[in-house]
Amino acid sequence: MFRRKDGEKDVADKKDEGPDIAPTIPLRPFSGKAGPAPHPTAKAPAFAFPPDKESTITHPAPHIPPAPRKPDHRTPIGATESRRLLIPGEVAITGEIVKCEKLIVEGEFRGTAMSARGLLVGERGVFQGEAAVDEAEIIGFFDGALTVREKLLIRAGGRVKGTVRYGRLSIENGGVLSGDTQPLDENGKT
C-alpha cells in the first residue's frame, strides 16, 4: 500500500547527495507531480536601490472648486433678524432689556423686557419680572406680569404665574396658568 516505486529515493538518501537538494513539494495536491522546493536558507530578494523618501509616487489631488462665496451684503442696522438675545442655561442675568426682537431664556432672567416682539422661555428657563411682547411661548417657568398682545402659548410642562393679559391663549395638556388672567380686547386693552 505505501511502498516506494522503483527509482524513488528516500529522503535520507537525498541528504547524501548534497546540501542544495531539498524535498520537492507537489504543485497541486494529489497530482503526483512536484516542482522544486525553495532552498531553506533562501532570503527575500534585495532591491538594487533602497527606497527613497523623495522618490515616492504621489497622485495629484483631484481638482475641487472652492466653496462659493457669500455676497458681501451687509445687514442694515435696523434689520430685525439679528436682534435676538439668548440667555443660555447656567447663566443668570438681572436687568432691563431695552431693545430686542426675540428674547430666548434658557437660563434665568430677572427684570423687565418691555420692547421685545417675541419671548421664548425654554424648558429649563426661568423668567421673573415683567414683560410686554407680541407673542410668547412658555416651556419653562414665568413668574410676574406678562402682557402678550397677540398669542400666548403655554406648552406641556410650562408654568405661568402672576398677572397675565393676552390676545389669544393656548395651553397644551400639562401646561399651567395661575394668577390674575384677563384677555385683551381688540385695541389691546383689558
Residue pairs with C-beta under 8 A, 6 or more apart in sequence:
4 10
11 23
14 21
14 23
20 39
22 36
22 37
22 38
22 39
22 40
23 37
24 34
24 35
24 36
24 37
25 34
25 35
25 37
26 32
26 33
26 34
26 35
27 33
27 34
27 35
75 81
75 82
80 101
80 117
81 101
83 99
83 100
83 101
83 102
84 100
84 101
84 102
84 103
84 104
85 97
85 100
85 102
85 103
85 104
85 116
86 104
86 106
87 93
87 103
87 104
87 105
87 106
87 107
87 108
87 109
87 125
88 106
88 107
89 106
89 107
89 122
89 124
89 125
90 107
91 107
91 108
92 107
92 108
92 109
92 110
93 107
93 108
93 109
93 110
93 111
94 109
94 110
94 111
95 111
96 111
96 112
96 113
96 114
97 103
97 111
97 112
97 113
97 114
97 115
97 116
98 115
99 115
100 113
100 115
100 116
100 117
101 116
101 117
101 118
102 116
102 117
102 118
102 119
102 120
103 109
103 113
103 116
103 118
103 119
103 120
103 131
103 133
104 120
104 122
105 119
105 120
105 121
105 122
105 125
105 126
105 127
105 140
106 122
106 124
106 125
107 124
107 125
107 126
108 125
108 126
108 128
109 125
109 126
109 127
109 128
109 129
110 128
110 129
111 129
112 129
112 130
112 131
113 119
113 129
113 130
113 131
113 132
113 133
114 130
114 131
114 132
115 132
116 131
116 133
117 133
117 134
117 135
118 133
118 134
118 135
118 136
118 137
119 127
119 131
119 133
119 135
119 136
119 137
119 148
120 136
120 137
120 139
121 127
121 136
121 137
121 138
121 139
121 140
121 141
121 142
121 158
122 139
122 140
123 139
123 140
123 157
124 140
125 139
125 140
125 141
126 140
126 141
126 143
127 140
127 141
127 142
127 143
127 144
128 142
128 143
128 144
129 144
129 145
130 144
130 145
130 146
131 142
131 144
131 145
131 146
131 147
132 147
132 149
133 147
133 148
133 149
134 148
134 149
134 150
135 148
135 150
135 151
135 152
135 153
136 142
136 146
136 148
136 151
136 152
136 153
137 153
137 155
138 152
138 153
138 154
138 155
138 158
138 159
138 160
138 175
139 155
139 157
139 158
140 157
140 158
140 159
141 158
141 159
141 161
142 158
142 159
142 160
142 161
142 162
143 161
143 162
144 162
144 163
145 162
145 163
145 164
146 152
146 160
146 162
146 163
146 164
146 165
146 166
147 164
147 165
147 166
147 184
148 164
148 165
148 166
148 167
149 167
149 184
149 188
150 167
150 168
151 166
151 167
151 168
151 169
151 170
152 160
152 164
152 166
152 167
152 168
152 169
152 170
153 170
153 171
153 172
154 160
154 169
154 170
154 171
154 172
154 175
154 176
154 177
155 172
155 175
156 172
156 173
156 174
156 175
157 174
157 175
158 172
158 175
158 176
159 175
159 176
159 178
160 175
160 176
160 177
160 178
160 179
161 176
161 178
161 179
162 179
162 180
163 179
163 180
163 181
164 177
164 179
164 180
164 181
164 182
165 181
165 182
165 183
165 184
165 190
166 181
166 183
166 184
167 183
167 184
167 188
169 177
169 181
169 183
171 177
182 190
183 190
184 190
